[in-house]
Amino acid sequence: MHEVLQDIADGTCSVLERGYLARVELAHGLPPGRRQAPGRTARGRVYRDVDHDRFGLVVELDGRLFHETAAQRDLDLDRDLEAALDHRLTVRLGWGQVFDRPCRTAGRLETLLRRRGWEGSAVRCGPGCRLRDDTPVVTTYQVR
């Protein structure tokens, strides 16, 4: 229980965000980002799910809450466009990347981070880790 409370204190606000922290970032040794990092856009204050300011990379975790309608999606795309004007790349991840393919997601984020100046390397989370495996993954989703 302590881990969950600490993750919440550190800024994870949903199951998806906590899953990203545990299954993608920590499990694979990726550099930590600032969670719920405040920022400004032309529309006002925003909070970025994971901000790697040093590398100009923003990771947004799009669960169903706040990302379901066309209007909400439009606001997200506007934020991404404004981030790009500041030379920041925004990557949007969902349930599949975090819970179905966390290793593959970590490998791709490692590549993006390294292209943007990170000098570290991701690590395998275990013997079956698919960190650098580009084999297509077919996932079936159950609509709830």
N, CA and C atoms as a LAMMPS dump frame, in Angstrom:
ITEM: TIMESTEP
0
ITEM: NUMBER OF ATOMS
432
ITEM: BOX BOUNDS ff ff ff
-5.0000000000000000e+02 5.0000000000000000e+02
-5.0000000000000000e+02 5.0000000000000000e+02
-5.0000000000000000e+02 5.0000000000000000e+02
ITEM: ATOMS id mol type element x y z
1 1 1 N 0.818 -1.192 0
2 1 2 C 0 0 0
3 1 3 C 0.866 1.26 0
4 2 1 N 1.998 1.196 0.673
5 2 2 C 2.892 2.355 0.73
6 2 3 C 3.308 2.798 -0.664
7 3 1 N 3.618 1.843 -1.564
8 3 2 C 4.026 2.187 -2.921
9 3 3 C 2.951 2.983 -3.633
10 4 1 N 1.708 2.555 -3.515
11 4 2 C 0.603 3.247 -4.17
12 4 3 C 0.501 4.677 -3.653
13 5 1 N 0.556 4.841 -2.331
14 5 2 C 0.465 6.172 -1.747
15 5 3 C 1.634 7.05 -2.168
16 6 1 N 2.827 6.468 -2.242
17 6 2 C 3.995 7.236 -2.684
18 6 3 C 3.842 7.64 -4.144
19 7 1 N 3.357 6.731 -4.993
20 7 2 C 3.156 7.057 -6.402
21 7 3 C 2.152 8.194 -6.561
22 8 1 N 1.087 8.164 -5.76
23 8 2 C 0.091 9.239 -5.812
24 8 3 C 0.721 10.547 -5.358
25 9 1 N 1.498 10.49 -4.292
26 9 2 C 2.187 11.693 -3.805
27 9 3 C 3.148 12.241 -4.864
28 10 1 N 3.723 11.348 -5.668
29 10 2 C 4.66 11.76 -6.713
30 10 3 C 3.961 12.247 -7.974
31 11 1 N 2.62 12.119 -8.032
32 11 2 C 1.894 12.706 -9.155
33 11 3 C 1.141 11.766 -10.064
34 12 1 N 1.097 10.47 -9.778
35 12 2 C 0.279 9.604 -10.622
36 12 3 C -1.171 9.789 -10.208
37 13 1 N -2.034 10.006 -11.202
38 13 2 C -3.426 10.358 -10.907
39 13 3 C -4.429 9.346 -11.42
40 14 1 N -3.974 8.238 -11.977
41 14 2 C -4.901 7.249 -12.521
42 14 3 C -4.213 5.884 -12.552
43 15 1 N -5.003 4.876 -12.806
44 15 2 C -4.455 3.524 -12.953
45 15 3 C -3.48 3.493 -14.123
46 16 1 N -3.827 4.176 -15.202
47 16 2 C -2.951 4.202 -16.382
48 16 3 C -1.619 4.886 -16.057
49 17 1 N -1.658 5.996 -15.358
50 17 2 C -0.417 6.692 -15.016
51 17 3 C 0.442 5.873 -14.065
52 18 1 N -0.179 5.216 -13.118
53 18 2 C 0.579 4.364 -12.195
54 18 3 C 1.164 3.167 -12.942
55 19 1 N 0.382 2.604 -13.869
56 19 2 C 0.878 1.498 -14.686
57 19 3 C 2.08 1.906 -15.511
58 20 1 N 2.028 3.095 -16.097
59 20 2 C 3.159 3.592 -16.875
60 20 3 C 4.403 3.711 -15.999
61 21 1 N 4.226 4.315 -14.829
62 21 2 C 5.363 4.477 -13.914
63 21 3 C 5.981 3.128 -13.566
64 22 1 N 5.162 2.161 -13.165
65 22 2 C 5.674 0.872 -12.692
66 22 3 C 6.125 -0.036 -13.837
67 23 1 N 5.314 -0.174 -14.879
68 23 2 C 5.548 -1.179 -15.919
69 23 3 C 6.463 -0.708 -17.044
70 24 1 N 6.49 0.594 -17.3
71 24 2 C 7.31 1.108 -18.402
72 24 3 C 8.556 1.811 -17.86
73 25 1 N 8.357 2.869 -17.094
74 25 2 C 9.483 3.711 -16.677
75 25 3 C 10.408 3.02 -15.673
76 26 1 N 9.885 2.657 -14.509
77 26 2 C 10.734 2.059 -13.474
78 26 3 C 11.241 0.675 -13.857
79 27 1 N 10.374 -0.149 -14.409
80 27 2 C 10.753 -1.53 -14.745
81 27 3 C 11.881 -1.585 -15.765
82 28 1 N 12.015 -0.538 -16.587
83 28 2 C 13.013 -0.564 -17.655
84 28 3 C 14.113 0.483 -17.476
85 29 1 N 14.146 1.122 -16.315
86 29 2 C 15.233 2.047 -16.018
87 29 3 C 15.253 3.304 -16.864
88 30 1 N 14.089 3.746 -17.323
89 30 2 C 14.046 4.991 -18.082
90 30 3 C 14.192 6.161 -17.114
91 31 1 N 14.681 7.29 -17.599
92 31 2 C 14.852 8.429 -16.692
93 31 3 C 13.491 8.913 -16.19
94 32 1 N 13.428 9.313 -14.942
95 32 2 C 12.146 9.791 -14.414
96 32 3 C 11.789 11.146 -15.006
97 33 1 N 10.514 11.326 -15.244
98 33 2 C 10.028 12.629 -15.679
99 33 3 C 9.283 13.299 -14.54
100 34 1 N 8.997 14.569 -14.696
101 34 2 C 8.184 15.275 -13.707
102 34 3 C 6.723 14.955 -13.991
103 35 1 N 6.013 14.548 -12.968
104 35 2 C 4.612 14.17 -13.122
105 35 3 C 3.704 15.333 -12.818
106 36 1 N 2.648 15.425 -13.628
107 36 2 C 1.681 16.52 -13.504
108 36 3 C 2.42 17.859 -13.489
109 37 1 N 3.367 17.97 -14.408
110 37 2 C 4.207 19.164 -14.494
111 37 3 C 3.386 20.338 -15.037
112 38 1 N 3.347 21.433 -14.3
113 38 2 C 2.572 22.582 -14.781
114 38 3 C 3.273 23.254 -15.956
115 39 1 N 2.467 23.748 -16.854
116 39 2 C 2.982 24.472 -18.002
117 39 3 C 1.967 25.504 -18.439
118 40 1 N 2.326 26.301 -19.42
119 40 2 C 1.431 27.334 -19.936
120 40 3 C 1.245 27.14 -21.435
121 41 1 N 0.051 27.365 -21.887
122 41 2 C -0.239 27.418 -23.317
123 41 3 C -1.009 28.705 -23.561
124 42 1 N -1.354 28.965 -24.813
125 42 2 C -2.135 30.157 -25.141
126 42 3 C -3.481 30.143 -24.425
127 43 1 N -3.97 28.953 -24.085
128 43 2 C -5.261 28.835 -23.404
129 43 3 C -5.145 28.899 -21.885
130 44 1 N -3.941 28.92 -21.371
131 44 2 C -3.765 28.999 -19.923
132 44 3 C -2.898 27.874 -19.39
133 45 1 N -3.093 27.556 -18.121
134 45 2 C -2.284 26.563 -17.411
135 45 3 C -2.671 25.143 -17.834
136 46 1 N -1.669 24.295 -18.007
137 46 2 C -1.877 22.878 -18.32
138 46 3 C -0.995 22.05 -17.402
139 47 1 N -1.344 20.792 -17.289
140 47 2 C -0.533 19.853 -16.513
141 47 3 C -0.179 18.696 -17.427
142 48 1 N 1.092 18.444 -17.58
143 48 2 C 1.568 17.368 -18.454
144 48 3 C 1.788 16.125 -17.6
145 49 1 N 1.324 14.959 -18.098
146 49 2 C 1.396 13.733 -17.304
147 49 3 C 2.831 13.409 -16.907
148 50 1 N 3.733 13.36 -17.886
149 50 2 C 5.153 13.096 -17.609
150 50 3 C 5.962 14.022 -18.512
151 51 1 N 6.737 14.889 -17.905
152 51 2 C 7.507 15.875 -18.661
153 51 3 C 8.992 15.602 -18.477
154 52 1 N 9.65 15.294 -19.574
155 52 2 C 11.102 15.121 -19.575
156 52 3 C 11.685 16.417 -20.134
157 53 1 N 11.66 17.483 -19.32
158 53 2 C 12.061 18.796 -19.817
159 53 3 C 13.463 18.794 -20.42
160 54 1 N 14.392 18.091 -19.784
161 54 2 C 15.787 18.067 -20.272
162 54 3 C 15.885 17.552 -21.695
163 55 1 N 14.936 16.703 -22.085
164 55 2 C 14.997 16.071 -23.403
165 55 3 C 13.905 16.573 -24.344
166 56 1 N 13.113 17.534 -23.9
167 56 2 C 12.065 18.074 -24.758
168 56 3 C 11.031 17.029 -25.14
169 57 1 N 10.742 16.112 -24.227
170 57 2 C 9.79 15.039 -24.502
171 57 3 C 8.689 15.053 -23.445
172 58 1 N 7.458 15.008 -23.92
173 58 2 C 6.292 14.954 -23.044
174 58 3 C 5.573 13.641 -23.313
175 59 1 N 5.245 12.91 -22.257
176 59 2 C 4.458 11.693 -22.379
177 59 3 C 3.085 11.977 -21.779
178 60 1 N 2.062 11.871 -22.61
179 60 2 C 0.686 12.037 -22.149
180 60 3 C 0.037 10.666 -22.13
181 61 1 N -0.638 10.372 -21.049
182 61 2 C -1.274 9.064 -20.863
183 61 3 C -2.777 9.242 -20.982
184 62 1 N -3.303 8.784 -22.101
185 62 2 C -4.697 9.043 -22.434
186 62 3 C -5.606 7.878 -22.095
187 63 1 N -6.159 7.928 -20.909
188 63 2 C -7.196 6.985 -20.518
189 63 3 C -8.533 7.514 -20.989
190 64 1 N -9.595 6.914 -20.53
191 64 2 C -10.924 7.336 -20.976
192 64 3 C -11.359 8.647 -20.34
193 65 1 N -10.943 8.898 -19.118
194 65 2 C -11.308 10.132 -18.435
195 65 3 C -10.605 11.312 -19.101
196 66 1 N -11.335 12.308 -19.507
197 66 2 C -10.838 13.536 -20.137
198 66 3 C -10.35 13.35 -21.571
199 67 1 N -10.516 12.176 -22.169
200 67 2 C -10.025 11.977 -23.538
201 67 3 C -11.067 11.293 -24.421
202 68 1 N -12.321 11.306 -24.01
203 68 2 C -13.336 10.519 -24.703
204 68 3 C -14.076 11.277 -25.796
205 69 1 N -14.261 12.57 -25.647
206 69 2 C -15.05 13.309 -26.625
207 69 3 C -14.159 13.952 -27.685
208 70 1 N -14.781 14.332 -28.79
209 70 2 C -14.053 15.013 -29.859
210 70 3 C -13.501 16.352 -29.366
211 71 1 N -14.26 17.051 -28.539
212 71 2 C -13.796 18.346 -28.016
213 71 3 C -12.577 18.168 -27.113
214 72 1 N -12.588 17.136 -26.268
215 72 2 C -11.441 16.882 -25.393
216 72 3 C -10.223 16.504 -26.223
217 73 1 N -10.419 15.678 -27.238
218 73 2 C -9.319 15.267 -28.126
219 73 3 C -8.751 16.486 -28.851
220 74 1 N -9.62 17.383 -29.275
221 74 2 C -9.188 18.593 -29.96
222 74 3 C -8.301 19.454 -29.056
223 75 1 N -8.678 19.575 -27.788
224 75 2 C -7.844 20.332 -26.838
225 75 3 C -6.472 19.684 -26.676
226 76 1 N -6.445 18.34 -26.604
227 76 2 C -5.162 17.628 -26.498
228 76 3 C -4.286 17.914 -27.709
229 77 1 N -4.871 17.88 -28.892
230 77 2 C -4.1 18.117 -30.113
231 77 3 C -3.578 19.553 -30.16
232 78 1 N -4.373 20.495 -29.675
233 78 2 C -3.907 21.881 -29.581
234 78 3 C -2.699 21.993 -28.654
235 79 1 N -2.767 21.306 -27.516
236 79 2 C -1.639 21.321 -26.566
237 79 3 C -0.389 20.741 -27.214
238 80 1 N -0.559 19.656 -27.977
239 80 2 C 0.586 19.03 -28.652
240 80 3 C 1.199 19.987 -29.666
241 81 1 N 0.353 20.695 -30.39
242 81 2 C 0.839 21.648 -31.387
243 81 3 C 1.611 22.788 -30.709
244 82 1 N 1.085 23.279 -29.602
245 82 2 C 1.787 24.333 -28.866
246 82 3 C 3.111 23.834 -28.297
247 83 1 N 3.141 22.596 -27.828
248 83 2 C 4.399 22.024 -27.332
249 83 3 C 5.421 21.944 -28.466
250 84 1 N 4.954 21.582 -29.66
251 84 2 C 5.857 21.479 -30.808
252 84 3 C 6.464 22.838 -31.152
253 85 1 N 5.704 23.904 -30.968
254 85 2 C 6.245 25.245 -31.208
255 85 3 C 7.41 25.55 -30.267
256 86 1 N 7.417 24.897 -29.104
257 86 2 C 8.52 25.034 -28.134
258 86 3 C 9.564 23.937 -28.307
259 87 1 N 9.56 23.26 -29.459
260 87 2 C 10.518 22.191 -29.776
261 87 3 C 10.381 20.995 -28.848
262 88 1 N 9.16 20.73 -28.401
263 88 2 C 8.902 19.605 -27.506
264 88 3 C 8.062 18.585 -28.25
265 89 1 N 8.48 17.347 -28.19
266 89 2 C 7.752 16.244 -28.809
267 89 3 C 6.777 15.67 -27.791
268 90 1 N 5.531 15.487 -28.198
269 90 2 C 4.532 14.87 -27.326
270 90 3 C 4.22 13.478 -27.84
271 91 1 N 4.3 12.504 -26.952
272 91 2 C 3.942 11.119 -27.258
273 91 3 C 2.718 10.796 -26.422
274 92 1 N 1.664 10.313 -27.078
275 92 2 C 0.433 9.941 -26.374
276 92 3 C 0.353 8.425 -26.311
277 93 1 N 0.216 7.916 -25.093
278 93 2 C 0.136 6.476 -24.873
279 93 3 C -1.206 6.135 -24.249
280 94 1 N -1.672 4.945 -24.541
281 94 2 C -2.922 4.478 -23.967
282 94 3 C -2.739 3.143 -23.273
283 95 1 N -3.854 2.523 -22.987
284 95 2 C -3.892 1.276 -22.234
285 95 3 C -3.03 0.184 -22.886
286 96 1 N -3.125 0.018 -24.188
287 96 2 C -2.383 -1.035 -24.886
288 96 3 C -0.881 -0.898 -24.75
289 97 1 N -0.377 0.33 -24.916
290 97 2 C 1.072 0.542 -24.81
291 97 3 C 1.571 0.305 -23.396
292 98 1 N 0.762 0.605 -22.398
293 98 2 C 1.194 0.486 -21.005
294 98 3 C 0.982 -0.916 -20.446
295 99 1 N -0.186 -1.505 -20.684
296 99 2 C -0.495 -2.79 -20.054
297 99 3 C -0.306 -3.993 -20.965
298 100 1 N -0.476 -3.835 -22.272
299 100 2 C -0.299 -4.967 -23.185
300 100 3 C 1.129 -5.076 -23.718
301 101 1 N 1.782 -3.927 -23.931
302 101 2 C 3.108 -3.912 -24.555
303 101 3 C 4.077 -2.986 -23.829
304 102 1 N 4.221 -3.106 -22.51
305 102 2 C 5.078 -2.155 -21.785
306 102 3 C 6.55 -2.239 -22.183
307 103 1 N 7.032 -3.423 -22.472
308 103 2 C 8.458 -3.582 -22.811
309 103 3 C 8.756 -2.926 -24.158
310 104 1 N 7.92 -3.211 -25.118
311 104 2 C 8.078 -2.63 -26.451
312 104 3 C 7.96 -1.097 -26.37
313 105 1 N 7.017 -0.617 -25.579
314 105 2 C 6.845 0.821 -25.389
315 105 3 C 8.108 1.428 -24.777
316 106 1 N 8.663 0.773 -23.773
317 106 2 C 9.897 1.261 -23.138
318 106 3 C 11.036 1.323 -24.147
319 107 1 N 11.136 0.328 -24.999
320 107 2 C 12.189 0.316 -26.014
321 107 3 C 12.068 1.481 -26.983
322 108 1 N 10.855 1.789 -27.351
323 108 2 C 10.645 2.904 -28.278
324 108 3 C 10.888 4.249 -27.593
325 109 1 N 10.487 4.352 -26.326
326 109 2 C 10.768 5.578 -25.594
327 109 3 C 12.267 5.757 -25.383
328 110 1 N 12.969 4.635 -25.147
329 110 2 C 14.43 4.705 -25.028
330 110 3 C 15.021 5.325 -26.291
331 111 1 N 14.575 4.88 -27.449
332 111 2 C 15.073 5.418 -28.714
333 111 3 C 14.798 6.916 -28.817
334 112 1 N 13.588 7.333 -28.496
335 112 2 C 13.253 8.759 -28.559
336 112 3 C 14.096 9.578 -27.583
337 113 1 N 14.243 9.077 -26.364
338 113 2 C 15.041 9.79 -25.369
339 113 3 C 16.508 9.891 -25.789
340 114 1 N 17.053 8.82 -26.333
341 114 2 C 18.449 8.833 -26.771
342 114 3 C 18.638 9.809 -27.934
343 115 1 N 17.68 9.852 -28.856
344 115 2 C 17.749 10.814 -29.964
345 115 3 C 17.722 12.253 -29.464
346 116 1 N 17.173 12.446 -28.276
347 116 2 C 17.021 13.79 -27.726
348 116 3 C 18.06 14.073 -26.627
349 117 1 N 19.073 13.209 -26.515
350 117 2 C 20.193 13.524 -25.634
351 117 3 C 20.407 12.646 -24.414
352 118 1 N 19.501 11.73 -24.132
353 118 2 C 19.706 10.847 -22.983
354 118 3 C 20.877 9.921 -23.296
355 119 1 N 21.789 9.775 -22.363
356 119 2 C 22.958 8.931 -22.587
357 119 3 C 22.843 7.574 -21.919
358 120 1 N 21.713 7.301 -21.284
359 120 2 C 21.511 6.026 -20.611
360 120 3 C 20.992 4.96 -21.56
361 121 1 N 20.681 3.828 -21
362 121 2 C 20.1 2.716 -21.751
363 121 3 C 19.014 2.073 -20.902
364 122 1 N 17.962 1.682 -21.56
365 122 2 C 16.905 0.946 -20.866
366 122 3 C 17.419 -0.441 -20.526
367 123 1 N 16.806 -1.059 -19.53
368 123 2 C 17.184 -2.411 -19.118
369 123 3 C 15.985 -3.338 -19.262
370 124 1 N 16.284 -4.606 -19.461
371 124 2 C 15.214 -5.589 -19.541
372 124 3 C 14.601 -5.785 -18.157
373 125 1 N 13.292 -5.935 -18.131
374 125 2 C 12.6 -6.075 -16.844
375 125 3 C 12.586 -7.518 -16.349
376 126 1 N 12.966 -8.439 -17.196
377 126 2 C 12.968 -9.848 -16.82
378 126 3 C 13.318 -10.698 -18.02
379 127 1 N 13.333 -12.02 -17.853
380 127 2 C 13.773 -12.909 -18.93
381 127 3 C 12.892 -12.859 -20.179
382 128 1 N 11.631 -12.565 -20.055
383 128 2 C 10.75 -12.526 -21.225
384 128 3 C 10.549 -11.136 -21.796
385 129 1 N 11.356 -10.178 -21.376
386 129 2 C 11.187 -8.789 -21.788
387 129 3 C 11.39 -8.626 -23.296
388 130 1 N 10.495 -7.9 -23.917
389 130 2 C 10.559 -7.642 -25.367
390 130 3 C 10.992 -6.203 -25.643
391 131 1 N 11.951 -5.727 -24.882
392 131 2 C 12.408 -4.341 -24.956
393 131 3 C 12.791 -3.917 -26.374
394 132 1 N 13.526 -4.719 -27.062
395 132 2 C 13.992 -4.354 -28.401
396 132 3 C 13.47 -5.302 -29.468
397 133 1 N 12.315 -5.876 -29.218
398 133 2 C 11.698 -6.819 -30.153
399 133 3 C 10.661 -6.088 -30.991
400 134 1 N 10.87 -6.012 -32.298
401 134 2 C 9.93 -5.314 -33.171
402 134 3 C 8.924 -6.25 -33.827
403 135 1 N 8.796 -7.471 -33.315
404 135 2 C 7.796 -8.385 -33.833
405 135 3 C 6.416 -7.77 -33.623
406 136 1 N 5.585 -7.719 -34.674
407 136 2 C 4.248 -7.142 -34.491
408 136 3 C 3.481 -7.867 -33.393
409 137 1 N 2.784 -7.097 -32.597
410 137 2 C 1.986 -7.644 -31.513
411 137 3 C 0.52 -7.408 -31.858
412 138 1 N -0.247 -8.476 -31.879
413 138 2 C -1.672 -8.358 -32.165
414 138 3 C -2.402 -8.422 -30.838
415 139 1 N -3.208 -7.415 -30.583
416 139 2 C -3.943 -7.347 -29.329
417 139 3 C -5.427 -7.234 -29.633
418 140 1 N -6.222 -7.934 -28.905
419 140 2 C -7.671 -7.778 -29.041
420 140 3 C -8.174 -7.03 -27.83
421 141 1 N -9.072 -6.119 -28.057
422 141 2 C -9.601 -5.302 -26.977
423 141 3 C -11.052 -5.65 -26.74
424 142 1 N -11.42 -5.635 -25.492
425 142 2 C -12.801 -5.862 -25.115
426 142 3 C -13.39 -4.505 -24.752
427 143 1 N -14.427 -4.104 -25.471
428 143 2 C -15.068 -2.835 -25.197
429 143 3 C -15.889 -2.961 -23.933
430 144 1 N -15.724 -2.007 -23.06
431 144 2 C -16.451 -2.044 -21.78
432 144 3 C -17.541 -1.015 -21.769
